[in-house]
C-alpha cells in the first residue's frame, strides 16, 4: 500500500500492512465511503485514494455484505483502470478483511490486512485467527467508546464522536461525520483541527455555521463531542460539567479532582443544576440530561 513500495513487499521480513476504520455500507447503489481510518505502514492518503475507486471495489462490497465473516482475495483488482492502478500502486495482491455492524453510529467497522504479489496468500488458519481476534477487539473497543460517551448498547451514537488529546478520532457517528464534511474543507476523517482541542474541564460549544455546533467535553484523557444547535444549553458550563460527571457515576471527590474544584464547590454546582433542571435524584438527572441531548440533536 503506501508505506513500503511495491518492491518492499518481497523483501525478507517485510512488515504487514493494515487498514481499519468506519465506512458507509454502500447500499442502494451508493458508493461505499470511508469516514474514519487508521493504518499500519500505509500512506496517509490511502483512505482518500480509496474513496475515489471504492465504487468499483468488489472485494470491499463483498465484505460489507457478509458482516462478521472473514473474506479473502488474491489478484490485482481489475474491475476498472483506476482500481487496478490503485491496487498495483500500493502492491495489493492478497487481501483479508472483516466488516462488522455499528448500529448506534450508522456506519460499519472494518479491518483489512494486505500482502504483496511476492508474498503468500492468507491461509484458512490465518483467516480463522484473524476473525476471532477482530471480533474480540471490536467488543472491547465498543465497550470503551460507549462508556466514554455515556451511551448504552442501544443508545444513539450517530450524533457523537470521540478523539484523543491529539485530535485523532477513535469513534465517529454518521451525523457528526456528515456535518464535519460540510464545514471542513478537504477533511479526510482522521484528525480534528488543532484549535478545537484546547478544551478546559468545562464543556464548550464550537459553532459550525449559523445553526449547528459541536459540544466538546473532556472525558479523562479523551475528548467527547456531541452535535447540537449553536445555542447555549440550560446549564452554565461548569454546572453542566459537574452534572454530566455525576450522572455518569463519578463521586463528588473524583469530580473535584478532575475539574480542579473543591468537593464543596462540586456539591454547590450540583445542587444548582438540580434546581435548574427540576430534578431531585441521580436517576432523574440522567433522564433529564439525556432528554436535553436528544432535543439538541433533533
N, C-alpha and C positions, 0 to 999 in steps of 0.2 A: 504494500500500500504506500505509504508515502515516506515513512521514516527511512527504512532501508530501500535502496533502489532495486530494480529487477535483478541485478547480479548478486545482491546481498543475500537473497533467499537461498541460493545454492551453496553458500559457504558453510563449512562445518561449524556447528554451534550457533547458527543463525537464530535470532530471537523471534519467537512467535509474535504475530500481530493480532490485535483485537479491537473491536469497536462495540460500544454499548450505549444505551440511552432510551429515550422515549420518542415514539413516532405515531403519526396518524395511521389508520388502518388501510387506507387506500380503497375504501368501499365505494360503491355507487360510481364506478369508473373514475373517481378522483385519484390523482397520483398519490402514492404513499409519500409522506414528508417527514423528515427528521426534524425534531424541535429541540431536543436536548441531547448532548452526547459527550462521552469521554472516550479516550482511545489509548492504546499502547503501541508505541513505535509506528505511528501513522502521522501524516501531515495534519496540521491544524485545519487546513482547508478541506479535509476529506469529507466531512458532513455536507458542506456546501456544494462540493463537486457531485456527491451522490444525489443530492436533491435535483440536480439538473438531468440526471439519467434514470432516476428511480422509477419513472413510469414504465420503462422497458425491462426492469429487473424482475424476471420471472421467479428467480430463486427467493427474493425478498417477499414477493407476493405469496409464494408457497408457504413460507414460514409464518406469515401473518394470517394465513387461512387455517393453519394447523397449530393452534395455540397449545403450548405445553409440550409439543413434540420437537425432538431434535431433527433438523433437516440437514442433509449433506449434499454437496455438489462438487463435481470436478469438471474442469474445462473452462476456457475463457468464455465470458458471457458474449453471445453473438447475436442477440436479438436486434441489434442496431449498431450502426457505426460508432455512435457516441458512447454507448455502453461498452462495446468491445474495446474502444480506445481507453476508456477509464479502467477497465479490467487489466489490460496489458500494461498501462502506465504504472499501475500500482502492483503488478505481478500477483493478481488474484487468480489463482488457478484452482485451488482446493478451498472450499468454504464449509463451515459448520455453524449453524445458528439455531437459536430457540427464541420464540416470542411468547409473551405472556400478557394477559389482560390486566389493565389497571383501571377498573370500572369507576373509581372515585375521581380519577384525573381526566377521563375522556380519551386517554392515549393507550398505546401498547408499550410494553417494556421489552427490549430485545438485547441479546448478547450474540455477537458474531466473532468467530476466530478464522484466521486465514493462513494458508501456506502457498508458496510459490510453485511454479511449474517444475522446478528442480527438486522439490520435496515430495514426500509420500502423501497419499490421500489419508483422510481421517478414517480410523477403523471403527468397527461397530462397538468395540470395548471403549474406545475414547468417547464415542457418542453417548454411551450409557453413563459414564462417569461425569461427562460434561452436563448432561441433563439433570442428574441428581444434584450436582454442585450448584447449578444455576437456580433450581427450584428452592434450595435451601437459602441461597444468597438472597433471592427475591423476598422470601418470607422475613428474613432478618432486616433487610433494608426497608421494607414497607412498614414493619412494626416501629422501627426507629423514626421514620418520617411521620407516621400517624401520631406517635407520642409527642414529637416536637411541635406538630401543628395543632395538637389538641383535638384530633378527629377520632371518631370511632371507625371500625372497619366499613360500616355502611355510610359514613359521613360523606358529604360532598366536598371533594378536593379540587374541583376544576377552577375554583376561584383563589387557590392558594399556591404558594411556591416556597422553596426552602433553599438557602445557599450558605456557603461557608464564609468565613471572615474576609476572604479574598474575592468574594462575589461569584465563585464557581457554583453553578446551580447543581443541586442534588435532586430536587424534585420540582416538577413544573406542571401546573394544571392547565387545561386547554384554554380556558378563558383568559388566563394571565398571559399565555403564550401568544394568543391572537392579538391581545392588546399591546404587548411589547413589540410585536412585529409591525403594528400600525404606527407606533410612535418612535421607534428607534431605527434609524436608517442602517441598512446592511447588518442588522443583528442576526447572528447565526446560532442562537440558542445555547450558549455555553457560559458566558461570563456577563455579569451585570456591570453597568457603568460604575467607575470607582467613586464618583461623587455621591452615589446612593448608599455607600457603605458606612459613612460617618454617622452612625446611629447611636445615640446615647441609650441609657436604660429605659427611657420612656418611648412609647410608640410615636411615630411621626408620619405625616402624610406626604407623599410625593405626587404632585399633580401630573396627570397625563392628559393634556388637553383641558378643555373647559369643564368637562363633566366627570371624568374618571380620575382616580388616584390609587396609588398603592400605599397601603399602610405597612411600615417596616417596624418590626419589633424584635429585640434580641431574645433568643432562646438559648441561654448558656453561651456556647461558643458559636452558635449558628444564628442566622437571621431568618425570621419567618415573615413572609409577605402575603398580604391578602388584598384582593381587588375590591374596590367600592367606589362610592361617589366622592367627588372632590369637595367634600364639606366636612367640617369637624363633627365628631360624634357627641353624644350627650354627656360624656365624662371628660374632664381635663386630662391631659396626657399622663400625669403621674398617678392619678386615681385609676385610670384605665390600666396602666401597667401593673399596679398592685392588684386590682380586681381580677385580671386575667391570670396572674400567677396563683392567686389564692384559689380561684376556680379550678385550676389545674392540679391542686393538691399540695402546693407548697405551704410551709408553715410561715408564721409571722417572722421568725428568726431568719429563715432561709431567704425570704423576700427582702428583708432588711439588708442582709449581707450582699445579695446580688445587686440591689439598686443603690447601695451606699446610704441607706437611711437608718434611723433608729427604729427598734420594734414599736415604740410608742407612736412614731410618725406613721408607720405602716398601719397600725390599728386606726389612727385618725382618718387616713385616706380611705381605708376600707369601710369605716362607718359612714363617711360622707358618700361613698359610692353606693352603699346600700340605700341610703336615703334618696339619692338622685334617681336610682333605678326602681325604687319602690319594692325592694325585696327584703327578706329578714333571715335568710339562711343560705348556705352554700349551694344547695340544690337549685333553689330559685335563682340564685346568681348565675349559675351555669346556663340555665334555660334562657335567662334574660340576655346574657351576652351572646349566646348562640342566635337568638332572635335578631339582635342588632346586626350581627354578621350577615344573617340571611337577608335582612332588609337592605343592608348596604350593597349586597351582591345582586339584588334584583333590579 
